[in-house]
């Protein structure tokens, strides 16, 4: 039975899909908001955090093995629902194993919302161009091998769970129900994003690593139980004819890039659209940790206020796209990204300004020791710097919050424009494949830029990295509209106003 004639969903099916949608977004919010903050707060170097962004590359390329999930099912037991059970089980086991890792307690200065002296002194050097860590000697060693293996498994299983949930919803939802289904996907995805980021940070601060990870495990158990007791109807399974077209699918991927309206220009645009923004975003959470914010506060601002305002700006921009051409939209949103990076630099500017009072004492201590600051002198200078930060913390917090929120509002609307541009270049005979190929490359490039940004920040300091990110945004604001104007006319040009 085709999806167009599928019966209305039952309450149980709605509950299953909503639960799966929440699980889809938990992992990536956990990686990019919670885990980066927790590891930085436990002494991780910026370069060590780059692996987190590489975790997003594999899910971005999931379209390469998606045909395998369409092709192979579990017979009379079901198809997509059984894949969902399998992936949820693997996710639960992975989260439980990661919960057993020993990741140190919360530093007292972070729990109190104050700035740690060791973190301040090291990051002051980093912001001025040095490398510096976060006082790693004050923290127990991090279990890097277990973390990397666990995160890789979590990333892969989440990508496969995402495909299973999307496949099931595509077959279950009739055209008349897809509007509601997509709205619920966005709403439930937002819940998952908040739970995986801000929720984990708050739980970690007050109850520790194991409790935070076990709560994520329980969240995934809900989806597993619902999927286990679900009897997948025949119309929810893929058609046999479709399952036999795997080779055609991969050939279509290659054909997309030799069309006159794509080629190297379109690939370059996709890769570079948000390269600068992703570089800046990669240091946002570490910057807030180094600014002395508590984990709960980071979650509230970056994962709560910032995301909410960013989604509001996406809705507003989507309304404007009804009245603007795509060229005009590019000329607006690309410069807006430059503004966003400048706004994100506010936490750095406040921090270096506050720490500036302690820098002369550091230099004097280094000179007195023949180029190596004595421990007592460094501690005294660190205390003075921390006191300076504490004195300006109230005003600084307001501007930092506005800077983070402004950054999110400036860069998140690009997601709306990107989807519109990609839909316009998706052919009529293979729209899903064409869109998946483009969006996969876009995400992989963004995560790659984020992975590159962290080690660059280690070498250049936050100021240098943000200056580079801003320069990339400026260059792309000039270059991309020119390249876009020279592209051939897309096959569905009627849906994409030039």
C-alpha positions in Angstrom: 0.0 0.0 0.0 1.5 3.4 -1.0 1.9 6.1 1.7 -0.7 8.2 -0.1 -3.4 5.7 0.9 -2.0 4.9 4.4 -4.6 5.0 7.2 -4.3 7.7 9.9 -1.8 7.1 12.6 -2.8 5.6 15.9 -1.9 7.3 19.2 0.7 4.6 19.8 2.3 5.3 16.4 2.4 9.1 17.2 4.0 8.3 20.6 6.6 6.1 18.9 7.5 8.6 16.3 7.7 11.5 18.8 10.0 9.4 21.1 12.2 8.5 18.2 12.4 12.2 17.1 13.6 13.2 20.6 16.3 10.5 20.5 17.5 11.7 17.1 18.7 15.1 18.4 20.0 14.1 21.8 23.4 12.8 20.6 24.5 15.8 18.7 23.5 18.3 21.3 25.3 16.1 23.8 28.5 16.1 21.7 28.6 19.8 20.7 27.2 21.5 23.8 27.5 19.2 26.8 30.6 17.1 26.1 32.8 19.9 24.9 32.0 21.9 28.0 32.5 19.0 30.4 35.8 18.0 28.9 37.1 21.6 28.8 36.0 22.0 32.4 38.1 18.9 33.3 41.3 20.2 31.8 41.1 19.1 28.1 43.1 21.1 25.6 41.2 22.7 22.7 43.0 20.5 20.2 41.8 17.4 22.1 38.2 18.5 21.6 38.4 18.5 17.8 37.4 14.8 17.6 33.9 15.8 18.8 33.2 17.6 15.5 34.6 14.7 13.5 31.8 12.6 15.1 29.3 14.5 12.9 31.0 13.5 9.6 29.8 9.9 9.5 26.1 10.7 10.2 26.3 13.4 7.6 27.3 10.8 5.0 24.6 8.3 6.1 23.0 8.5 2.7 25.8 6.3 1.3 24.6 3.3 3.2 20.9 4.2 3.5 20.0 1.8 0.6 21.2 -1.1 2.8 18.6 -0.4 5.4 15.9 -0.1 2.7 17.0 -3.4 1.1 17.4 -5.7 4.2 14.6 -6.2 6.7 13.6 -8.8 9.3 10.9 -10.8 7.4 7.6 -11.2 9.2 9.0 -9.4 12.3 9.0 -6.1 10.5 11.4 -3.8 8.7 12.0 -0.2 9.9 10.6 -0.9 13.4 13.0 -3.8 13.9 15.9 -1.6 12.8 14.8 0.9 15.3 14.8 -1.7 18.0 18.3 -2.9 17.1 19.7 0.6 17.0 18.0 1.7 20.2 19.4 -1.4 22.0 22.9 -0.6 20.7 22.6 3.1 21.8 21.4 2.0 25.3 24.4 -0.4 25.7 26.8 2.3 24.5 25.4 5.0 26.9 25.5 2.6 29.8 29.2 1.7 29.0 30.1 5.4 28.7 28.4 6.1 32.1 30.9 3.8 33.7 33.8 6.0 32.6 35.5 8.0 35.3 35.2 11.7 34.4 36.1 13.8 37.4 33.9 15.9 39.6 32.9 19.4 38.9 35.6 22.0 39.8 34.3 24.0 42.7 34.9 27.3 40.9 32.6 26.2 38.0 29.9 24.9 40.3 29.9 28.3 42.1 29.9 30.2 38.8 33.2 31.8 39.5 36.3 31.9 37.4 39.0 29.4 38.2 42.4 30.9 38.7 44.4 28.2 36.8 41.9 28.3 33.9 42.1 32.1 33.7 45.8 32.3 33.6 46.2 29.6 30.9 43.4 30.9 28.7 44.7 34.5 29.0 47.8 33.3 27.4 45.8 31.4 24.8 43.7 34.5 24.0 46.8 36.5 23.4 48.1 34.0 20.9 49.5 31.2 23.0 48.3 27.6 23.4 47.6 26.9 27.1 45.2 24.5 28.6 42.8 24.7 31.5 44.9 23.7 34.4 44.8 20.0 33.5 47.1 19.2 36.3 44.3 20.0 38.8 42.1 17.3 37.2 42.4 13.5 37.0 43.4 12.1 33.6 40.5 11.8 31.1 39.6 8.3 29.7 40.2 9.4 26.1 40.2 5.9 24.5 36.9 4.9 26.1 35.4 8.3 25.3 36.4 8.2 21.7 35.2 4.6 21.1 31.9 5.3 22.9 31.3 8.5 21.0 32.0 6.9 17.7 29.6 4.1 18.4 27.0 6.5 19.7 27.4 8.6 16.5 27.0 5.7 14.2 24.0 4.1 16.0 22.3 7.5 16.2 22.7 7.9 12.4 21.2 4.5 11.8 18.4 5.1 14.3 17.7 8.4 12.4 17.4 6.5 9.1 15.1 3.9 10.6 12.8 6.5 12.2 12.7 8.6 9.0 11.9 5.5 6.9 9.1 4.4 9.2 7.6 7.9 9.4 7.8 8.3 5.6 5.8 5.1 5.1 3.3 5.7 7.9 2.5 9.4 7.2 0.0 10.1 4.4 0.5 13.4 2.6 -2.3 15.0 4.6 -0.5 14.1 7.9 3.1 15.1 6.9 2.6 18.7 7.8 1.7 17.7 11.4 4.5 15.1 11.3 7.2 17.5 10.3 6.0 20.0 12.9 6.2 17.3 15.6 9.6 16.3 14.4 10.9 19.9 14.8 9.2 20.2 18.3 10.4 16.9 19.6 13.9 17.5 18.0 14.1 20.7 20.0 13.2 18.8 23.2 15.9 16.3 22.4 18.4 19.1 21.7 17.7 20.7 25.0 17.9 17.4 26.9 21.2 16.3 25.3 22.8 19.7 25.9 21.5 21.8 28.7 19.9 18.9 30.5 23.1 16.9 30.6 25.1 19.9 31.7 22.7 20.6 34.6 22.6 17.0 35.7 26.4 16.7 35.5 26.9 19.8 37.6 24.6 18.6 40.4 24.8 14.8 40.2 27.9 13.9 38.2 28.8 12.1 35.0 27.2 8.8 35.7 23.8 10.1 36.7 23.7 12.4 33.6 24.5 9.5 31.2 22.1 7.1 32.9 19.3 9.7 32.4 20.1 9.7 28.7 20.0 5.9 28.8 16.5 5.9 30.3 15.3 8.4 27.7 16.4 5.9 25.0 14.7 3.0 26.8 11.3 4.7 26.3 11.8 4.5 22.5 13.0 0.9 22.7 10.0 -0.2 24.7 7.6 1.5 22.3 9.3 0.0 19.3 9.5 -3.5 20.8 5.7 -3.7 21.3 4.9 -2.2 17.9 3.5 -4.4 15.2 4.6 -2.8 11.9 1.8 -2.9 9.3 2.5 -4.1 5.8 2.2 -0.7 4.3 5.0 0.6 6.5 7.5 -1.7 4.7 9.5 -0.6 1.6 8.3 -1.8 -1.8 10.3 -4.8 -3.2 10.9 -2.9 -6.5 12.4 0.0 -4.6 14.7 -2.3 -2.6 16.2 -3.7 -5.8 17.5 -0.4 -7.1 20.6 0.0 -4.9 23.0 0.3 -7.8 20.8 2.9 -9.5 20.8 4.9 -6.3 24.6 5.1 -6.1 24.9 5.9 -9.9 22.4 8.7 -9.3 24.8 10.2 -6.7 27.6 10.4 -9.3 25.4 11.8 -12.0 24.3 14.7 -9.8 27.7 16.3 -9.8 28.2 16.3 -13.6 25.1 18.4 -14.3 25.6 21.9 -15.7 23.8 23.5 -12.7 26.1 21.8 -10.1 29.7 20.8 -10.7 32.6 22.3 -8.7 31.0 25.7 -8.2 28.0 24.3 -6.4 30.2 21.9 -4.4 32.4 24.8 -3.3 29.3 26.9 -2.3 27.9 24.0 -0.2 31.3 23.4 1.5 32.0 27.0 2.3 28.6 28.5 3.1 29.1 28.2 6.8 32.7 27.2 7.2 33.6 30.4 9.1 30.5 30.1 11.3 31.3 26.5 12.3 34.8 27.4 13.2 33.5 30.1 15.5 30.7 27.8 16.9 33.3 25.2 17.9 34.9 27.5 20.5 31.7 28.9 21.9 31.3 26.3 24.7 35.0 26.2 25.6 35.0 30.0 25.8 32.1 30.1 28.2 33.8 27.5 30.4 37.0 29.5 30.4 35.0 32.6 31.2 34.0 30.9 34.5 30.4 30.1 33.7 28.7 27.2 35.5 27.7 24.2 33.3 24.0 24.9 34.1 24.4 28.5 32.9 26.1 27.5 29.7 23.2 25.1 29.0 20.6 27.7 29.7 22.2 30.4 27.4 23.7 28.3 24.6 21.2 25.5 24.5 18.1 27.4 25.8 17.9 31.1 25.1 20.2 31.0 22.1 18.4 28.1 20.4 15.0 29.6 21.0 15.9 33.0 19.6 17.7 31.3 16.7 14.6 29.3 15.8 12.5 32.5 16.0 14.9 34.1 13.5 14.6 31.0 11.3 10.8 31.3 11.2 11.0 35.0 10.4 13.6 34.4 7.7 11.4 31.7 6.2 8.6 34.2 6.0 10.8 36.7 4.2 11.9 34.1 1.7 8.3 34.1 0.4 8.9 37.7 -0.8 12.7 37.7 -1.6 14.6 36.1 -4.4 17.4 33.7 -3.4 20.1 36.1 -4.7 18.7 38.8 -2.4 18.6 36.3 0.5 22.2 35.4 0.0 23.2 39.1 0.0 21.5 39.4 3.4 22.3 36.2 5.3 26.0 36.0 4.4 26.8 39.4 5.8 24.7 38.5 8.8 27.1 35.7 9.5 29.9 38.2 9.8 27.9 40.2 12.3 27.2 36.9 14.3 30.9 36.1 14.6 31.6 39.6 15.8 28.9 39.2 18.4 30.4 35.9 19.6 33.8 37.7 20.1 32.2 39.7 22.9 33.0 37.0 25.6 36.6 37.0 24.5 36.9 40.8 24.5 35.4 41.0 28.0 37.6 38.2 29.3 40.9 39.6 28.0 39.9 43.1 29.2 39.2 41.8 32.7 42.3 39.7 32.8 44.5 42.5 31.6 44.9 43.8 35.2 46.8 40.7 36.1 49.1 40.5 33.1 51.7 43.0 34.3 52.2 41.0 37.5 52.6 37.8 35.5 55.3 39.5 33.3 57.1 40.8 36.4 57.0 37.3 38.0 58.4 35.8 34.8 61.2 38.3 34.6 62.2 37.8 38.3 62.4 34.1 37.7 64.6 34.5 34.6 61.8 33.8 32.2 59.8 31.3 34.3 57.1 32.6 36.6 57.5 31.3 40.2 54.5 29.3 41.5 53.7 31.8 44.3 53.9 34.8 42.0 51.7 33.1 39.4 49.1 32.2 42.0 49.0 35.8 43.3 48.6 37.1 39.8 45.9 34.6 39.1 44.0 35.6 42.2 44.1 39.2 41.2 42.9 38.3 37.7 40.1 36.2 39.1 39.1 39.1 41.5 39.0 41.5 38.5 36.7 39.1 36.6 34.4 38.7 39.6 34.1 42.5 39.9 32.8 42.9 36.3 31.0 39.5 36.1 27.5 40.9 36.4 27.7 43.3 33.5 29.9 40.9 31.6 27.3 38.1 31.9 24.6 40.3 30.3 26.8 41.1 27.3 28.0 37.6 26.9 24.4 36.3 26.9 23.4 38.9 24.3 26.5 38.0 22.2 25.8 34.3 22.2 22.1 34.9 21.4 22.9 37.3 18.6 25.3 34.8 17.1 22.7 32.1 17.1 20.1 34.5 15.6 22.5 35.5 12.8 23.7 32.0 11.7 20.7 29.7 12.2 18.5 31.2 9.4 21.1 29.9 6.9 19.6 26.4 7.5 16.4 27.6 5.9 18.2 29.1 2.9 20.4 26.1 2.4 17.4 23.8 2.3 15.7 26.1 -0.2 18.7 26.3 -2.4 19.2 22.5 -2.4 15.5 21.8 -3.1 15.8 24.0 -6.2 18.7 21.9 -7.5 17.0 18.5 -6.8 15.8 16.9 -10.0 12.2 15.7 -10.5 13.1 12.0 -11.0 15.4 11.7 -7.9 14.6 14.5 -5.5 15.3 12.6 -2.3 18.7 11.4 -3.5 19.8 14.7 -4.8 18.8 16.5 -1.6 20.5 13.9 0.6 23.7 14.1 -1.3 23.8 17.9 -1.1 22.9 18.1 2.6 25.3 15.4 3.5 28.2 17.3 2.0 27.0 20.5 3.7 27.0 18.9 7.1 30.3 17.0 6.7 32.0 20.3 5.6 30.5 22.1 8.6 31.7 19.5 11.1 35.1 19.4 9.4 35.4 23.2 9.8 34.5 22.8 13.5 37.1 20.1 14.0 39.7 22.4 12.3 38.7 25.4 14.4 39.6 23.9 17.8 43.3 23.1 17.1 43.7 26.5 15.4 42.3 28.1 18.5 44.9 26.2 20.5 47.7 27.7 18.4 46.3 31.1 17.6 44.2 31.8 20.6 40.5 32.6 20.6 41.1 36.1 19.2 43.1 34.8 16.3 40.6 32.0 15.6 37.6 34.3 15.6 39.4 36.8 13.4 40.1 34.0 10.9 36.5 32.8 11.1 35.3 36.4 10.5 37.6 36.8 7.5 36.3 33.6 6.0 32.7 34.8 6.4 33.6 38.2 4.8 35.3 36.4 1.8 32.4 34.1 1.3 29.9 37.0 1.5 31.7 38.4 -1.5 32.5 35.3 -3.5 29.5 33.0 -3.1 26.9 35.3 -4.6 29.1 35.7 -7.7 29.5 31.9 -8.1 25.8 31.3 -7.5 25.0 33.8 -10.3 27.2 31.8 -12.7 25.6 28.4 -12.1 23.4 26.9 -14.7 19.6 26.9 -14.3 18.5 24.1 -12.0 16.0 21.5 -13.2 13.3 22.7 -10.7 14.0 26.4 -11.3 10.3 27.1 -11.0 10.5 26.4 -7.3 13.6 28.4 -6.8 13.2 32.1 -7.7 16.5 33.6 -9.0 
